[in-house]
Amino acid sequence: MKPVDPRLLRATPALRGYLLRLGALAVASAVLVIMQGSLLADVVVSGQQVVAGALTGTGAGIALLVLVTAARAAVVWLSERTAERTCPAVSAGLRQAMLDAVVEHAVTAGTGRGHRDRDGGSGALAVTAGAGLDGMDAYLTRFLPALVMVAVVPPFVLARIAGADLTSALILAVVLPLVPIFMVLVGLATRNRTDRQLAVLGRLSGHFLDVVEGLPTLRIFSRAKAQVEVIRRITDAYREQTMAALRWAFLSSFVLELLATLSVALVAVSVGLRLVSGSLDLRTGLLALLLAPEVYLPLRQVGAQYHATVSGLTAAGAALDVVDAVPAARPGRRLAPTRFDALRLDGVDLRNTGRVDLTVRRGEIVALVGPSGAGKSTVLALLRGALHPARGRVLVDGVDLADLDPAGWQARVAWLPQRPHAVCGGTVADEVRLGRPGAKAAEVAAALAAAGAPPTDQTVGEDGGELSAGELRRVGLARVLVRDAPLVLLDEPGESLDVAAEERVAAAVAALRGRATVVLVAHSAALADVADRIVTISAGRVVADRRLADRTAASRTTLPGPARPPARAALTLPPARPAAASLPPAAASVLPATGSVLPAGMRSRPESAVSHREALALFASARQRFALGILAGALALGCGIGLTATSAWLIVRASQHPPVLTLMVAIVGVRAFGLGRPVFRYVERLTTHDAALRGLARLRSEVFARLVPLAPAALGTHRRGDLLRRFTADVDGVGESLLRGAGPTASAALACAGAVIIVTVMLPAAGIVLAAGLAVAAVLAGPITARRTRAMVTATAVARARRDTEIVSLLDGLDEIVAFGAARARLARLRHRDGEILRLVASWRRSPAWGSAAATFAAGLTLVAVSIVGVAAVRQQALSGVMLGVVVLTTVAAFEPLAGLTAAFAALADARAAAARVFAVLDREPPVGEPVHARRLPDGPLDVRMHGIGMRYSPDGPLVLDGFDLHLPAGARVALVGASGAGKSTVVDLLLRLRDPQAGRVEVGGVDLRDVTTDELYQNVTGMTQDAHVFDATLRENLLIARTGATEAELTGVLERVGLGGWAAGLPDGLATRVGANGERMSGGQRQRLLLARALLADPRVLVLDEPTAHLDPVTEAAVMRTILDVTRGRTVLLISHRTAGFEELDAVVELAGTARTPTLRSAA
């Protein structure tokens, strides 16, 4: 992106006014700089006259200098205040434009998948919209003001110098154009590297979000710890890419510094030689020397700030690319009809295997059946406008759906996806009202009752984490029912439901007959039986289309429902042992020593509890490199002070017309300081950035390593956007404390101390004044400013985290949010979040600009005071006139290191807030701890016992399991059944030790799981959980999670066993095919079989399978169950299912029933 991109000006109107205000302030600043230089030259020249009344003669000049100092302080305050108020407004405007574009594209296309398919997926988009655009702060508050100053200050100052000394002006004018030329050349060389850097960061963000979502899956396959090394490798790649870009970017700054300092040195030498010859007077020479650095100062600031703005600029460029990618609105689109008589697929190609013709009439209920991956969900996507056919048309009463207004059509559709999302993160009622925001409480309750869903006030948690899969599906159905749309599309509404719940869902669907047109995907007879027509799709073709009256008994058996076990297997036995006493509510807080299910560290650690030392300790491994960088920075600042002091001595001494040879040492010193400054600055920047990036790489992997034992129990209250921000922006924020805070502060302290020593040696009284002035200015610019901004930093950090959570929620649930017409409301919520940040920033009481202005005024007063003390010392013959010039100009240079102190302390304040959020993860105790004295599991087949289990998810929450006992003999295969939400998946979590019970114990092979390391456990006990994750990677990589050393033959063999062999072989890239975020490029049945294949590939001694046949058609289900039964002979298996095909070959069936959640054993023999 260009330094000032016209697209950015168009997208954010606030930026245009900001540039105008900056221009006016730059003019005022240029005039005041010239006035201050002229007045200082007058004071120094007056001080050379050791006559009575000399001090009095400088009084007017000193008074004017005080006024100019006050005016400069006012301009500084106005500039910084304008910047800090405009910056969040510009970022918010661009963020809204970007997200508006994402939503507009999703509305037009019917899906947000196009943006998720970008490099890095929704994680990269979320980083760009959140922390990425926040990174524009440096661009808007530091780089852009410096850029405006470049356009204003140098011409003004050069004109003033030319009016006094044309030779000096010519030297500066010849060198000045070379600076931007070199900067542009180097900038072009760094652009590609910068783009690669952002791409790596995008992949890092997307990868992190992906692995956080899949942490439980990684844990049970013992791959979570390996991901720590993967993240370290990615962050190392990020460091290498960044350093490669920074070497060139800092070379640009090096060239700038070199040209600027050498040209100032040339001016100093030229002035000195001309003073010796008598062709120039002292006042003019001093004026040229004082104003020459001001010509390059804006350019120097641009060069110094540019690399810090690269990430923000690149993020802004990425956001603008998203804005530009929105297709132009198609003209002449018709309004979507409120009612329609017929929907028709006319010659549509589903799988490149032939034409599909299908008509759905008004008020019909049509069930789509057929094998997994046949194209049933594709038909629903076509009907809701989320997929546009490559061939053929979708017609609504004869009108092509592509010619209808997409938003209007989506308003006519209610859709239940194959895997519903909880997109509101609040209560069940909030989720249902996504279907119709204005629904009354009674209407919401009626919809929930019809769907058999949980009550309205139950919380759903992050992505529905507090609901079972069946409960979340029924909440999604209630959302559809409350919408009251003329077209209802249901993708497997009966999956993950028990028999009673599925019958209730079937009744709710049947109640829609005549009120709406319903198209549903079904794998069971219970739902197919309520349809008016059953359409069978196979291999992308309609192979049968039968009305209900035409169906025979034989055809009904091809769609078996989740039948109960046969009568001979229905023998009911008493529980294996009496149920334990109910766990009292208070008992949940009496937790085992291994840790709480809900640890105390759910909230961020208070910022006041994190010291700067603690924040910096996170980078202890980079301490030595960082110390070298501080030293190099101090030497660079020292060279700047030395250049000014030596130049002052040279000019004032030359005005006394000494022999030229007496000036040679000073001339050499000027050149040496001029060369040393850019060299040391280049070394300092490279060293400190490398140290920070190395520390960041280690810290990122450490943060992820700490997340591993916390998942999933201790992360349930953290939204993914919050975790993403902690991993990216907050970790980066701690790194910023090194680069923008601690490093500049320490270097400035060393350089200022050196300046005080030099001045004190020359004039002790002036040294004391300078020390006091530096201390006051440093305190005003530093700690006081930091104290004033701390509340704003903390408040905005919380507000930004809430906003980022909203962004991730919007992008993850975009399909459903758009389908239910809630996108505009979600964007309005985001605008409200940005509005919170703007209101916090608008409070002048928290503004750091006061500190900068006060520090500027303190520096000016110190300069006045030193001038008075110096002139008085000259009058008293305690100081020579030559040294007066050195003292005064050294004082001017001594405050240069403090120029960035406000930003440094602001960075330290930001770092403390970010470190507090990082420490909230690092400090947390894992809910499942590792044993102090570990035991190994015995050899041979393993049995499983659960004794008196009491389990609830929160201290005041309902009991999920109460006195639960279960015994799986070694080698036995046992099914666990029960109503949705009865606690079956909780049993799985306990057996896989994703959670520990509050009462009772779980034993495998006679060993309490609390005495077994997680590595030992997962080498022997693993499987497939209900929320098992498919990673945004290739088929091969998803399978190798289970067994890293598996051969190609083993991978293809396990895919063959679960019925995916032919499908995988037919893919263009075979096992190297990427499956998309959470397997979105696969059908539901294919995804489920991939998860099963991964579990079977692990080949554990105890296999846990939670709903392995969900989303499968009856034929495929029977084949998959036969595979499970064949490959698990002789091993211990716990099978969770609502479908009972194949149960007759199991050893037992355990039913969770009753309010006490105690098991009933039903023999399957």
Secondary structure, DSSP 8 states (H G I E B T S, - for coil): --TT-HHHHHH-HHHHHHHHHHHHHHHHHHHHHHHHHHHHHHHHHHHT--STTHHHHTHHHHHHHHHHHHHHHHHHHHHHHHHHHHHHHHHHHHHHHHHHHHHHHHHHHS-SHHHHTSTTHHHHHHHIIIIIHHTHHHIIIIIHHHHHHHHHHHHHHHHHHHHH-HHHHHHHHHHTTHHHHHHHHHHHHHHHHHHHHHHHHHHHHHHHHHHHHTHHHHHHTT-HHHHHHHHHHHHHHHHHHHHHHHHHHHHHHHHHHHHHHHHHHHHHHHHHHHHHHTSS-HHHHHHHHHHHHHHHHHHHHHHHHHHHHHHHHHHHHHHHHHHHTS----TT-B---SS-SEEEEEEE-SSSS--EEEEEETT-EEEEE-STTSSHHHHHHHHTTSS--SSSEEEETTEEGGGB-HHHHHTTEEEE-SS----S-SBHHHHHTTT-TT--HHHHHHHHHHHT---TT-B--GGGTTS-HHHHHHHHHHHHHHH--SEEEEESTTTT--HHHHHHHHHHHHTTBTTBEEEEE-SSHHHHTT-SEEEEEETTEEEEEEEGGG--HHHHTTS-------GGG--EE--SS-------GGGGGS--TT--SS-GGGS---GGG--HHHHHHTTGGGHHHHHHHHHHHHHHHHHHHHHHHHHHHHHHHHTT---GGGGHHHHHHHHHHHHHHHHHHHHHHHHHHHHHHHHHHHHHHHHHHHHGGGTTGGGTTS-HHHHHHIIIIIHHHHHHIIIIIIHHHHHHHHHHHHHHHHHHHH-HHHHHHHHHHHHHHHHIIIIIHHHHHHHHHHHHHHHHHHHHHHHHHHHHTHHHHHHTT-HHHHHHHHHHHHHHHHHHHH-GGG-THHHHHHHHHHHHHHHHHHHHHHHHHHHTTSS-HHHHHHHHHHHHHHTGGGGGHHHHHHHHHHHHHHHHHHHHHHT---SS---SS-----SS---EEEEEEEE-SSTTS--SEEEEEEEE-TT-EEEEEESTTSSHHHHHHHHTTSS--SEEEEEETTEEGGGS-HHHHHHHEEEE-TT----SSBHHHHHHTT-TT--HHHHHHHHHHTT-HHHHHTSTTGGG-B--GGGTTS-HHHHHHHHHHHHHHH--SEEEEESTTTT--HHHHHHHHHHHHHHTTTSEEEEE-S--TTGGGSSEEEEEETTTTEEEEEE--
